[in-house]
Amino acid sequence: MDNKTREILRVTLVAEEIPADFPVKVADTTLDYADQDISGLTFLLPYTSRTIMSAEGYLTRNDDEFRIYRSEERRVGKECR
């Protein structure tokens, strides 16, 4: 948490109490947020995430980076009658 703005900047999810007979032994995800500019406005949006999983002798790590946020303008025509 940012002490100045009180914004949540990181969310961490950790799987707990995974049954012993379940193939996945570890599952953790961390999601970081950062200010992103969209059309001159600033929004707190996902920036990076990391997921780590361990299952049946395999360890995987998936890193994601969220970029190129943009605004999308939609034009709505006259209502059909």
Secondary structure by P-SEA (a helix, b strand, c coil): cccccccccbbbbbbccccccccccbbbbbbbbbbbbccccccccccbbbbbbbcccbbbbbbbbbcbbbbbbbbbccccc
